[in-house]
Amino acid sequence: MTTMDIRGADQGFETGLGALTPTQMKVLEGVNLGLLNKQIAHDLGIAEATVKAHMTALMRKLNVHNRTQAAIAAQSLAQGLRSAGR
C-alpha cells in the first residue's frame, strides 16, 4: 500500500465518520471503550438489536468489516485530529 493509498483511505474514513448519526457516534464511542453491545444498549437506553443495527450501518459507512476495525479506525482518526490541533 502506498502513501497515497493510505491518504485516500483516511479521507474515505473521515467522510464516513462525518456521515455518522449522533447515536452511531455514541455506539462507536462505546465500542472504543470496549463495551459489549448489551452494555452500550443499557447506557443509551435502547435495545441491543438497535445497537447491532447501528453497528452494521456505521461499519458500512466507515468501510470496515468488523467492530475491531471500526474502533481502530476511529482511534487513528481521533489521534490524528489531536495531533493536527497542536
C-alpha positions as CSV (number, residue, x, y, z in Angstrom):
1,M,0.0,0.0,0.0
2,T,1.4,3.4,-1.0
3,T,1.3,6.6,0.9
4,M,-1.4,7.8,-1.5
5,D,-3.5,4.8,-0.8
6,I,-3.3,5.4,2.9
7,R,-4.2,9.1,2.5
8,G,-7.2,8.1,0.3
9,A,-8.3,5.5,2.9
10,D,-8.0,8.2,5.7
11,Q,-10.1,10.7,3.6
12,G,-12.7,8.0,3.0
13,F,-12.9,7.2,6.7
14,E,-13.2,10.9,7.6
15,T,-16.0,11.3,5.1
16,G,-17.7,8.2,6.6
17,L,-17.2,9.5,10.1
18,G,-18.9,12.7,9.2
19,A,-21.9,10.7,7.8
20,L,-22.5,9.0,11.2
21,T,-25.6,10.0,13.1
22,P,-25.2,11.2,16.7
23,T,-26.4,7.8,18.0
24,Q,-23.9,5.9,15.8
25,M,-21.1,8.1,17.2
26,K,-22.2,7.2,20.7
27,V,-22.3,3.5,19.8
28,L,-18.8,3.8,18.3
29,E,-17.6,5.5,21.5
30,G,-18.9,2.5,23.4
31,V,-17.0,0.2,21.1
32,N,-13.9,2.2,21.6
33,L,-14.3,1.8,25.4
34,G,-14.5,-2.0,24.9
35,L,-18.2,-2.2,25.9
36,L,-20.4,-5.1,24.8
37,N,-23.5,-4.3,22.7
38,K,-25.6,-5.1,25.8
39,Q,-23.7,-2.5,27.9
40,I,-23.9,0.1,25.1
41,A,-27.7,-0.6,24.8
42,H,-28.1,-0.1,28.5
43,D,-26.1,3.1,28.6
44,L,-28.0,4.6,25.7
45,G,-31.4,3.3,26.8
46,I,-32.0,1.4,23.5
47,A,-32.5,-2.2,22.6
48,E,-29.5,-4.4,22.0
49,A,-30.9,-5.2,18.5
50,T,-30.8,-1.4,17.8
51,V,-27.1,-1.3,18.8
52,K,-26.5,-4.1,16.3
53,A,-28.3,-2.2,13.6
54,H,-26.3,0.9,14.3
55,M,-23.1,-1.1,14.2
56,T,-24.0,-2.5,10.8
57,A,-24.7,0.9,9.5
58,L,-21.6,2.6,10.9
59,M,-19.3,-0.2,9.7
60,R,-20.8,0.2,6.2
61,K,-20.3,4.0,6.3
62,L,-16.7,3.6,7.6
63,N,-16.0,0.8,5.1
64,V,-14.7,-1.6,7.7
65,H,-15.6,-5.3,8.2
66,N,-15.8,-5.7,12.0
67,R,-16.1,-3.8,15.2
68,T,-12.3,-4.0,15.9
69,Q,-11.5,-2.3,12.6
70,A,-14.1,0.3,13.4
71,A,-12.5,1.0,16.8
72,I,-9.0,1.1,15.4
73,A,-10.0,3.5,12.6
74,A,-11.8,5.8,15.0
75,Q,-8.9,5.8,17.4
76,S,-6.5,6.6,14.5
77,L,-8.6,9.5,13.3
78,A,-9.0,10.8,16.9
79,Q,-5.2,10.7,17.3
80,G,-4.7,12.4,14.0
81,L,-7.2,15.2,15.0
82,R,-5.4,15.7,18.3
83,S,-2.0,15.9,16.5
84,A,-3.4,18.4,14.0
85,G,-4.7,20.6,16.8
86,R,-1.3,21.1,18.3
